[in-house]
Each structure stands twice: as structure tokens, then as C-alpha cells.
Amino acid sequence: MSSGASLFRRLDLNLLKIFREICRSEGIGSAARRLNLQQPTVSLALRRLEEHVGEKLCLRTPRGVELTAAGHVLAKFCDTLFDSIQSLPNDIARTSGDVQGLLTIRSVSGVVSPELDATLDTMRRRHPGIRLKIEVAPCPIVVEALAKGRAEVCISFDAAPRAELLHEPLVREFQQLYCARSSPLYGATVNRPEVLATERFVVTGTDEPMEVKNFRLRYGLGLRPSGEAENLDEAKRMIRMGVGLGFLPTILVSREERDHLWPLLPSATLPNYCLYLITHPEAQQTVPTQIFLREIRRRLSARGGAI
């Protein structure tokens, strides 16, 4: 390995940034997409970094990349380094008083995440000078607001990820098909969804995840909806009132509501999808955004497990 002084003189900080993204994305191609770079550019940066440190850092596998022992050491160093760089504006701001600013979060409706709630509570207590603004809207509007600078963070299922934005998994949702207590189907389990093709349905329009829409269309469900609401709470209201059957995230139906909303499908068949935290790259983030992301990433990392 190169001596410390020699490595310091020749090392490009941008190479470390690219390497860190390779580690976080677990692949050259996915890192290139997140950084909005060409894949050969990322591969070249990795090769240059390996030449600088004098060690092989990654091994390519069919599943992506696998870090060597030296790669693990450098990955840990990069996390420490960039966490310190990311916190620097906040640390400097602290010298002149509390951090001030606005953090606007645009989100699809019905998001349930203990890590998100805990993060917002921590920010309220530690950074009272940061004003939180949360706006709920359909998925296309949410992502467009972030892309056009009208929000700093958005929470959405994004069927067409944008290369210029960062996508980080927040929570996996499962949607169940529910009927009202007044429905003749109440109490039944439907193993063949296609038998429901003639039933009345409530749908969620442009706020319907692609996985749920594909499931409906595969079995011919809800082709002529009897109700539509892009807000999940309003869709749940219509389903409960008997306007039609409808899909809802299972986590949105409380124990108390299960007397009024009956799950029709076997749990093994439920459509599911990931909700993402979507942000701009680090260089474009405000200090309140950096504080928010650092805290929620810490909590998501502590949670562990696959999304």
C-alpha cells in the first residue's frame, strides 16, 4: 500500500465519493445511475483509486460487487469522512446559534414508518429552528415537486426512477383487497381473484402503485370503477361505506377497523412494493435536509433487515 504522505498528496476526494456510492449501491451500474455518471467513468474511477492505494478493493460477482478486506477498511473510512463533511455546515451553523431553515417533505398518502416518526421527533427536540412542512399529494406530483425544487425530500413509490435523484428504500408495503361489513363477501377468502371481476371497485387513480395496478389488470378487477380517491384515507372511507371493494396498505387498517373492513385475499398472494426516500445528490442538499437524512439513515441502519 502507498505511504500515508504519498497517498494524501495524490488522492482525489471525488474518487472516494464514487467508491462510497459503489459500496452503498452494491454495484458499478447502480452507482453510476445514482451519481448520474456513465458506467465506464465509474469503473475508471474505481481502477484509479485501487492504483492509488495499491490494493484491490472490489471483486465483481454476478450479483454486483464484493468488497475485499482492504475495500471494507476503505469503505468504513469513507463513511466516517463523508459523515464528517456532511455535518460540517451544521457544526459551523451551531457556532452562531441554532440551525434555521425550512424542510419541505412531499409524500404520497398513508405512509407509516416508525423511523420517519422518530426522526421528525428528534429534529423537533434538537433543532427547533428548523420549520417542518409536510405536504401530501399523488405520486407524480410528489416527485415532480422535488425535481423542480419545491421540496427537499419526497416519499413515494417511483416506477420510473430519475437518474438525477437519489432513491433509498424506506419501507415495504403490502396491499390487501378489502370489502365492507355490508358486502356479501364479508368473512370469505378468495383464492381465485378473477371471480371478483364483476364486483364494484374503489381505485386510487394516479396514486396506485404499479404492482397493485398490474395485479388488478391481470385478473380484470376494477376496470369500470364505482369510486376513485387518490388519498388513501378517502379510499378507505368509500370501501368501508360499501361503495366497492378496494386495495389498501395492510398497515393502514387498524385492529379496530378490521370489524368493518374484511381482507379477502390470502396473504401469500398480496402485491407489494417499496416506498423510497427520494432526494437530490448531497451537493445540492440544504443543511436541514442533511440533518434529516443523517438521522433517518442512522435509524434505518439500526433497524437492519431487508426491505
GUTIBA-250268 format. One record per residue (C-alpha): residue number from 1; residue in three letters; z, y, x. Coordinates in steps of 0.001 Angstrom, whole numbers, plus 500000, padded with zeros to 6 digits. Example, Ala and Ser with C-alpha at 12.3 -4.5 7.8 and 13.67 -1.06 7.14 Angstrom:
<sites>
<site 1, "ALA", <507800, 495500, 512300>>,
<site 2, "SER", <507140, 498940, 513670>>,
</sites>
This chain:
<sites>
<site 1, "MET", <500000, 500000, 500000>>,
<site 2, "SER", <499308, 503564, 501185>>,
<site 3, "SER", <502206, 505513, 502694>>,
<site 4, "GLY", <504040, 507884, 500340>>,
<site 5, "ALA", <502821, 511063, 502045>>,
<site 6, "SER", <499216, 509888, 502199>>,
<site 7, "LEU", <499240, 508746, 498569>>,
<site 8, "PHE", <500704, 512040, 497385>>,
<site 9, "ARG", <498017, 514068, 499185>>,
<site 10, "ARG", <495108, 512077, 497763>>,
<site 11, "LEU", <496286, 511089, 494278>>,
<site 12, "ASP", <494653, 512696, 491253>>,
<site 13, "LEU", <497065, 513162, 488335>>,
<site 14, "ASN", <494207, 512541, 485913>>,
<site 15, "LEU", <493823, 509007, 487312>>,
<site 16, "LEU", <497434, 508295, 486389>>,
<site 17, "LYS", <496829, 509653, 482906>>,
<site 18, "ILE", <493841, 507338, 482423>>,
<site 19, "PHE", <495779, 504367, 483811>>,
<site 20, "ARG", <498648, 505080, 481428>>,
<site 21, "GLU", <496240, 505046, 478494>>,
<site 22, "ILE", <494757, 501744, 479674>>,
<site 23, "CYS", <498288, 500289, 479646>>,
<site 24, "ARG", <499108, 501707, 476212>>,
<site 25, "SER", <495765, 500619, 474715>>,
<site 26, "GLU", <495751, 497229, 476498>>,
<site 27, "GLY", <492062, 497577, 477278>>,
<site 28, "ILE", <489401, 499644, 479052>>,
<site 29, "GLY", <487251, 500165, 475956>>,
<site 30, "SER", <490100, 501137, 473646>>,
<site 31, "ALA", <491463, 503549, 476287>>,
<site 32, "ALA", <488023, 505140, 476581>>,
<site 33, "ARG", <487888, 505682, 472813>>,
<site 34, "ARG", <491358, 507235, 472703>>,
<site 35, "LEU", <490544, 509553, 475623>>,
<site 36, "ASN", <487058, 510357, 474279>>,
<site 37, "LEU", <485502, 509162, 477548>>,
<site 38, "GLN", <482703, 506763, 478411>>,
<site 39, "GLN", <483869, 503245, 479295>>,
<site 40, "PRO", <482273, 503344, 482795>>,
<site 41, "THR", <484215, 506557, 483504>>,
<site 42, "VAL", <487499, 504823, 482685>>,
<site 43, "SER", <486556, 501763, 484750>>,
<site 44, "LEU", <485683, 504005, 487719>>,
<site 45, "ALA", <488984, 505877, 487402>>,
<site 46, "LEU", <490887, 502581, 487482>>,
<site 47, "ARG", <488978, 501457, 490571>>,
<site 48, "ARG", <489662, 504765, 492350>>,
<site 49, "LEU", <493371, 504525, 491515>>,
<site 50, "GLU", <493514, 500967, 492872>>,
<site 51, "GLU", <491874, 502207, 496086>>,
<site 52, "HIS", <494467, 504967, 496379>>,
<site 53, "VAL", <497477, 502674, 496002>>,
<site 54, "GLY", <495888, 499794, 497894>>,
<site 55, "GLU", <496758, 497227, 495229>>,
<site 56, "LYS", <495075, 495504, 492292>>,
<site 57, "LEU", <496626, 496985, 489124>>,
<site 58, "CYS", <494856, 495165, 486278>>,
<site 59, "LEU", <493214, 491839, 485609>>,
<site 60, "ARG", <490558, 491683, 482903>>,
<site 61, "THR", <491061, 488946, 480295>>,
<site 62, "PRO", <489212, 488028, 477076>>,
<site 63, "ARG", <491959, 489892, 475185>>,
<site 64, "GLY", <491768, 493087, 477246>>,
<site 65, "VAL", <493656, 493785, 480489>>,
<site 66, "GLU", <496757, 492252, 482002>>,
<site 67, "LEU", <498900, 494209, 484470>>,
<site 68, "THR", <499675, 492810, 487895>>,
<site 69, "ALA", <503165, 493173, 489407>>,
<site 70, "ALA", <502035, 496408, 491096>>,
<site 71, "GLY", <500499, 497543, 487817>>,
<site 72, "HIS", <503815, 497121, 485992>>,
<site 73, "VAL", <505581, 499236, 488634>>,
<site 74, "LEU", <502989, 501993, 488396>>,
<site 75, "ALA", <502942, 501855, 484575>>,
<site 76, "LYS", <506700, 502448, 484498>>,
<site 77, "PHE", <506315, 505336, 486938>>,
<site 78, "CYS", <503551, 506878, 484777>>,
<site 79, "ASP", <505722, 506686, 481650>>,
<site 80, "THR", <508568, 508457, 483444>>,
<site 81, "LEU", <506250, 511053, 484963>>,
<site 82, "PHE", <504386, 511949, 481791>>,
<site 83, "ASP", <507527, 511915, 479646>>,
<site 84, "SER", <508940, 514496, 482065>>,
<site 85, "ILE", <505731, 516558, 481946>>,
<site 86, "GLN", <505665, 516346, 478154>>,
<site 87, "SER", <509270, 517540, 477890>>,
<site 88, "LEU", <508782, 520412, 480351>>,
<site 89, "PRO", <507683, 523036, 477759>>,
<site 90, "ASN", <510660, 522137, 475622>>,
<site 91, "ASP", <513042, 522248, 478596>>,
<site 92, "ILE", <511709, 525661, 479580>>,
<site 93, "ALA", <511969, 526861, 475987>>,
<site 94, "ARG", <515613, 525811, 475938>>,
<site 95, "THR", <516412, 528260, 478736>>,
<site 96, "SER", <515610, 531158, 476417>>,
<site 97, "GLY", <517139, 529688, 473261>>,
<site 98, "ASP", <516256, 527156, 470587>>,
<site 99, "VAL", <512746, 525801, 470246>>,
<site 100, "GLN", <510932, 527649, 467490>>,
<site 101, "GLY", <507761, 526771, 465616>>,
<site 102, "LEU", <506131, 525057, 462669>>,
<site 103, "LEU", <505395, 521350, 462456>>,
<site 104, "THR", <502969, 520527, 459638>>,
<site 105, "ILE", <502668, 516854, 458706>>,
<site 106, "ARG", <499902, 515840, 456313>>,
<site 107, "SER", <500369, 512429, 454755>>,
<site 108, "VAL", <498997, 510070, 452158>>,
<site 109, "SER", <501424, 509463, 449305>>,
<site 110, "GLY", <504109, 506795, 449192>>,
<site 111, "VAL", <504828, 506438, 452935>>,
<site 112, "VAL", <508083, 504544, 453569>>,
<site 113, "SER", <509219, 504438, 457205>>,
<site 114, "PRO", <512855, 504359, 458385>>,
<site 115, "GLU", <511680, 505515, 461825>>,
<site 116, "LEU", <509975, 508560, 460304>>,
<site 117, "ASP", <513044, 509445, 458241>>,
<site 118, "ALA", <515365, 509085, 461250>>,
<site 119, "THR", <513052, 511222, 463386>>,
<site 120, "LEU", <512984, 514037, 460843>>,
<site 121, "ASP", <516776, 513881, 460558>>,
<site 122, "THR", <517143, 514089, 464342>>,
<site 123, "MET", <514823, 517095, 464503>>,
<site 124, "ARG", <516760, 518825, 461724>>,
<site 125, "ARG", <520008, 518460, 463673>>,
<site 126, "ARG", <518788, 519068, 467219>>,
<site 127, "HIS", <516067, 521644, 466611>>,
<site 128, "PRO", <516984, 523812, 463616>>,
<site 129, "GLY", <514482, 526429, 464800>>,
<site 130, "ILE", <511561, 524103, 464033>>,
<site 131, "ARG", <510342, 524504, 460464>>,
<site 132, "LEU", <509055, 521273, 458918>>,
<site 133, "LYS", <506232, 521320, 456402>>,
<site 134, "ILE", <505082, 518078, 454762>>,
<site 135, "GLU", <502008, 518041, 452538>>,
<site 136, "VAL", <500753, 515009, 450592>>,
<site 137, "ALA", <497039, 514564, 449927>>,
<site 138, "PRO", <494339, 511859, 449706>>,
<site 139, "CYS", <493324, 510202, 452966>>,
<site 140, "PRO", <490037, 512115, 453615>>,
<site 141, "ILE", <491767, 515478, 453120>>,
<site 142, "VAL", <494684, 514465, 455343>>,
<site 143, "VAL", <492531, 513531, 458340>>,
<site 144, "GLU", <490184, 516492, 457865>>,
<site 145, "ALA", <493159, 518888, 457921>>,
<site 146, "LEU", <494233, 517507, 461286>>,
<site 147, "ALA", <490717, 517637, 462713>>,
<site 148, "LYS", <490344, 521283, 461632>>,
<site 149, "GLY", <493733, 522372, 462999>>,
<site 150, "ARG", <495521, 522774, 459647>>,
<site 151, "ALA", <498129, 520158, 460601>>,
<site 152, "GLU", <499706, 518885, 463817>>,
<site 153, "VAL", <500375, 515305, 462692>>,
<site 154, "CYS", <498934, 513169, 459924>>,
<site 155, "ILE", <499931, 509805, 458492>>,
<site 156, "SER", <497099, 507827, 456999>>,
<site 157, "PHE", <495136, 504608, 456951>>,
<site 158, "ASP", <491945, 505643, 458717>>,
<site 159, "ALA", <488988, 503373, 458016>>,
<site 160, "ALA", <486761, 505363, 460403>>,
<site 161, "PRO", <488877, 506410, 463423>>,
<site 162, "ARG", <487726, 509592, 465152>>,
<site 163, "ALA", <487280, 509364, 468908>>,
<site 164, "GLU", <488786, 512820, 469462>>,
<site 165, "LEU", <492092, 511894, 467771>>,
<site 166, "LEU", <494893, 509548, 468838>>,
<site 167, "HIS", <495876, 506711, 466464>>,
<site 168, "GLU", <499258, 504983, 466788>>,
<site 169, "PRO", <500472, 502262, 464380>>,
<site 170, "LEU", <503425, 503393, 462241>>,
<site 171, "VAL", <503940, 500724, 459590>>,
<site 172, "ARG", <502068, 497848, 457937>>,
<site 173, "GLU", <501861, 497953, 454150>>,
<site 174, "PHE", <501172, 495093, 451743>>,
<site 175, "GLN", <499849, 495825, 448256>>,
<site 176, "GLN", <500697, 493700, 445240>>,
<site 177, "LEU", <498976, 493696, 441856>>,
<site 178, "TYR", <501454, 494699, 439118>>,
<site 179, "CYS", <501464, 494658, 435331>>,
<site 180, "ALA", <503812, 496343, 432858>>,
<site 181, "ARG", <506536, 494547, 430937>>,
<site 182, "SER", <504442, 495027, 427798>>,
<site 183, "SER", <501498, 493087, 429273>>,
<site 184, "PRO", <500790, 489500, 428076>>,
<site 185, "LEU", <500591, 488644, 431802>>,
<site 186, "TYR", <504228, 489592, 432427>>,
<site 187, "GLY", <506012, 486634, 434070>>,
<site 188, "ALA", <502793, 484886, 435170>>,
<site 189, "THR", <501489, 484123, 438657>>,
<site 190, "VAL", <497719, 484441, 439045>>,
<site 191, "ASN", <496277, 482178, 441734>>,
<site 192, "ARG", <492658, 482996, 440896>>,
<site 193, "PRO", <492263, 486810, 440816>>,
<site 194, "GLU", <488760, 486604, 439341>>,
<site 195, "VAL", <490243, 485639, 435947>>,
<site 196, "LEU", <491520, 489234, 435717>>,
<site 197, "ALA", <488032, 490768, 435905>>,
<site 198, "THR", <488067, 491765, 432221>>,
<site 199, "GLU", <491538, 493371, 432377>>,
<site 200, "ARG", <492100, 497130, 432283>>,
<site 201, "PHE", <492920, 498609, 435707>>,
<site 202, "VAL", <494501, 501710, 437211>>,
<site 203, "VAL", <492904, 502633, 440574>>,
<site 204, "THR", <493733, 505193, 443267>>,
<site 205, "GLY", <490267, 506624, 443940>>,
<site 206, "THR", <489622, 508050, 447409>>,
<site 207, "ASP", <493204, 507224, 448416>>,
<site 208, "GLU", <492614, 503484, 448062>>,
<site 209, "PRO", <492753, 501613, 451399>>,
<site 210, "MET", <489511, 499830, 452245>>,
<site 211, "GLU", <491315, 496480, 452421>>,
<site 212, "VAL", <492533, 496874, 448827>>,
<site 213, "LYS", <489148, 498081, 447592>>,
<site 214, "ASN", <487393, 495140, 449252>>,
<site 215, "PHE", <489865, 492737, 447621>>,
<site 216, "ARG", <489207, 494257, 444181>>,
<site 217, "LEU", <485447, 494170, 444562>>,
<site 218, "ARG", <485480, 490598, 445891>>,
<site 219, "TYR", <486988, 489446, 442588>>,
<site 220, "GLY", <485313, 492012, 440325>>,
<site 221, "LEU", <488563, 493821, 439463>>,
<site 222, "GLY", <488745, 497360, 438095>>,
<site 223, "LEU", <485015, 498001, 438024>>,
<site 224, "ARG", <485491, 500219, 434945>>,
<site 225, "PRO", <488972, 501718, 435416>>,
<site 226, "SER", <491112, 502722, 432455>>,
<site 227, "GLY", <493143, 505075, 434663>>,
<site 228, "GLU", <492950, 506794, 438038>>,
<site 229, "ALA", <495525, 508652, 440140>>,
<site 230, "GLU", <495312, 509464, 443854>>,
<site 231, "ASN", <499090, 509891, 444023>>,
<site 232, "LEU", <500863, 506521, 444129>>,
<site 233, "ASP", <503829, 507723, 442078>>,
<site 234, "GLU", <501487, 508724, 439259>>,
<site 235, "ALA", <499567, 505449, 439562>>,
<site 236, "LYS", <502880, 503599, 439300>>,
<site 237, "ARG", <503760, 505614, 436201>>,
<site 238, "MET", <500494, 504629, 434485>>,
<site 239, "ILE", <500884, 500958, 435405>>,
<site 240, "ARG", <504467, 500947, 434100>>,
<site 241, "MET", <503315, 502574, 430845>>,
<site 242, "GLY", <500708, 499844, 430313>>,
<site 243, "VAL", <497552, 501863, 430987>>,
<site 244, "GLY", <496328, 498968, 433116>>,
<site 245, "LEU", <497054, 496583, 435956>>,
<site 246, "GLY", <497158, 498166, 439376>>,
<site 247, "PHE", <497824, 497713, 443081>>,
<site 248, "LEU", <500871, 499345, 444675>>,
<site 249, "PRO", <502536, 499009, 448096>>,
<site 250, "THR", <505311, 496448, 447672>>,
<site 251, "ILE", <507776, 498718, 449437>>,
<site 252, "LEU", <507292, 501356, 446704>>,
<site 253, "VAL", <508574, 499103, 443923>>,
<site 254, "SER", <512359, 499113, 443998>>,
<site 255, "ARG", <514602, 496301, 442800>>,
<site 256, "GLU", <515437, 498273, 439675>>,
<site 257, "GLU", <511758, 498774, 438839>>,
<site 258, "ARG", <510970, 495050, 439039>>,
<site 259, "ASP", <512154, 494640, 435448>>,
<site 260, "HIS", <509261, 496908, 434416>>,
<site 261, "LEU", <506593, 496017, 436990>>,
<site 262, "TRP", <505710, 492349, 437418>>,
<site 263, "PRO", <503974, 491068, 440619>>,
<site 264, "LEU", <501001, 488899, 439663>>,
<site 265, "LEU", <499609, 487554, 442963>>,
<site 266, "PRO", <501080, 485006, 445420>>,
<site 267, "SER", <502488, 486847, 448442>>,
<site 268, "ALA", <500225, 484955, 450875>>,
<site 269, "THR", <497096, 486497, 449308>>,
<site 270, "LEU", <498120, 490179, 449367>>,
<site 271, "PRO", <495775, 492710, 451000>>,
<site 272, "ASN", <497431, 494609, 453849>>,
<site 273, "TYR", <496600, 497413, 456273>>,
<site 274, "CYS", <498182, 499664, 458881>>,
<site 275, "LEU", <499334, 503243, 458403>>,
<site 276, "TYR", <498812, 505328, 461529>>,
<site 277, "LEU", <500336, 508382, 463123>>,
<site 278, "ILE", <497251, 510450, 463978>>,
<site 279, "THR", <497467, 513390, 466378>>,
<site 280, "HIS", <495459, 515452, 468812>>,
<site 281, "PRO", <495493, 514500, 472510>>,
<site 282, "GLU", <498588, 515591, 474447>>,
<site 283, "ALA", <496931, 518648, 475980>>,
<site 284, "GLN", <496366, 520123, 472504>>,
<site 285, "GLN", <499836, 519426, 471083>>,
<site 286, "THR", <502385, 522117, 470298>>,
<site 287, "VAL", <505960, 521844, 471576>>,
<site 288, "PRO", <507327, 520867, 468101>>,
<site 289, "THR", <504645, 518152, 467898>>,
<site 290, "GLN", <505621, 516816, 471324>>,
<site 291, "ILE", <509280, 516703, 470319>>,
<site 292, "PHE", <508433, 514861, 467104>>,
<site 293, "LEU", <506178, 512321, 468824>>,
<site 294, "ARG", <508602, 511652, 471654>>,
<site 295, "GLU", <511403, 510904, 469188>>,
<site 296, "ILE", <509401, 508734, 466780>>,
<site 297, "ARG", <507796, 506800, 469648>>,
<site 298, "ARG", <511252, 506075, 471015>>,
<site 299, "ARG", <512336, 504726, 467635>>,
<site 300, "LEU", <509175, 502688, 467119>>,
<site 301, "SER", <509558, 501186, 470584>>,
<site 302, "ALA", <513185, 500283, 469855>>,
<site 303, "ARG", <512108, 498592, 466612>>,
<site 304, "GLY", <509793, 496277, 468525>>,
<site 305, "GLY", <507661, 493563, 466944>>,
<site 306, "ALA", <504004, 493600, 465954>>,
<site 307, "ILE", <502771, 496000, 463273>>,
</sites>
